[in-house]
Amino acid sequence: MVYFFITDSITTALLIALLMVCIYYFYRVWKNNIFLRIGIPGPARIPFLGEIINVTRKGMRTNDTDLIRKYGKVVGIHEGTTPTILLADPDLLRNVLIRDSHVFINRRSIDGVAGPFEHGLTVLKDDQWKNARSIVSPTFSSAKLKAMYTLMNETSDI
């Protein structure tokens, strides 16, 4: 009698575990296909790793440049399990970084940043970024940006 009870409880536990694994799998598949659902092109995702293999092999800048050349100026990638949109379209960048900056507060996380770059504008999050942006914004006047336009245009061509 006890033997049947133990067998039934093990079977039930295994079925529950299998159900949980299936639910988790379908959730990850649904989440990982977010870019397909909204029509953003990008590379096939490697589960749990995303683009980490290519970034480690080529470096972040080279990998991002290759992705932009292959998929266009808007690319959907996964950094580990985090969906990330890579933008190279100047008009979209203007919208994200200037006009709608209050919506798009946080940027790509870069691990291992230390020293003076630890508190740089590209690394700050949430309210720290808002405060730093309000202080630094007057420094980038239109005259100063126009003076740098040629240099920035040459270095940003991909």
WOBEL-V624592 format. One record per residue. N is the residue number from 1. RES is the residue in one small letter. OMEGA is omega in radians with two decimals (none if undefined). Layout:
N&RES&OMEGA, N&RES&OMEGA
This chain:
1&m&3.12, 2&v&-3.14, 3&y&3.13, 4&f&3.13, 5&f&3.13, 6&i&3.13, 7&t&3.12, 8&d&-3.13, 9&s&3.08, 10&i&3.10, 11&t&3.12, 12&t&3.13, 13&a&3.11, 14&l&3.10, 15&l&3.10, 16&i&3.12, 17&a&3.11, 18&l&3.10, 19&l&3.14, 20&m&3.11, 21&v&3.12, 22&c&3.12, 23&i&3.13, 24&y&3.14, 25&y&-3.12, 26&f&3.05, 27&y&-3.14, 28&r&3.11, 29&v&3.13, 30&w&-3.13, 31&k&-3.11, 32&n&3.13, 33&n&-3.10, 34&i&-3.12, 35&f&3.06, 36&l&-3.11, 37&r&-3.10, 38&i&3.00, 39&g&3.09, 40&i&-3.12, 41&p&3.10, 42&g&-3.12, 43&p&3.05, 44&a&-3.05, 45&r&3.01, 46&i&-3.07, 47&p&3.10, 48&f&-3.09, 49&l&-3.11, 50&g&-3.10, 51&e&-3.02, 52&i&3.14, 53&i&3.13, 54&n&3.12, 55&v&3.13, 56&t&-3.09, 57&r&-3.03, 58&k&-2.98, 59&g&-3.05, 60&m&-3.08, 61&r&-3.14, 62&t&3.13, 63&n&3.13, 64&d&3.11, 65&t&3.11, 66&d&3.13, 67&l&3.14, 68&i&3.11, 69&r&-3.07, 70&k&-2.99, 71&y&-3.14, 72&g&-3.01, 73&k&3.02, 74&v&-3.03, 75&v&3.06, 76&g&3.13, 77&i&3.06, 78&h&3.03, 79&e&-2.97, 80&g&3.10, 81&t&-3.09, 82&t&3.05, 83&p&-3.08, 84&t&3.08, 85&i&3.12, 86&l&-3.08, 87&l&3.03, 88&a&3.12, 89&d&-3.08, 90&p&-3.13, 91&d&3.09, 92&l&3.09, 93&l&3.10, 94&r&3.12, 95&n&-3.08, 96&v&-3.02, 97&l&-3.07, 98&i&-3.00, 99&r&-3.11, 100&d&-3.08, 101&s&3.12, 102&h&3.12, 103&v&-3.08, 104&f&-3.04, 105&i&-3.00, 106&n&3.13, 107&r&3.12, 108&r&3.09, 109&s&3.09, 110&i&-3.12, 111&d&3.07, 112&g&3.11, 113&v&-3.12, 114&a&3.11, 115&g&-3.06, 116&p&-3.12, 117&f&-3.09, 118&e&-3.12, 119&h&3.12, 120&g&-3.10, 121&l&-3.09, 122&t&-3.10, 123&v&-3.07, 124&l&-3.12, 125&k&2.96, 126&d&-3.04, 127&d&3.09, 128&q&3.13, 129&w&3.13, 130&k&-3.14, 131&n&-3.14, 132&a&3.14, 133&r&3.14, 134&s&3.11, 135&i&-3.03, 136&v&-3.05, 137&s&3.14, 138&p&3.14, 139&t&-3.11, 140&f&3.12, 141&s&-3.11, 142&s&3.12, 143&a&3.14, 144&k&3.12, 145&l&3.09, 146&k&3.11, 147&a&-3.14, 148&m&-3.01, 149&y&-3.08, 150&t&3.13, 151&l&-3.14, 152&m&-3.14, 153&n&3.14, 154&e&-3.08, 155&t&-3.10, 156&s&3.11, 157&d&-3.14, 158&i&none
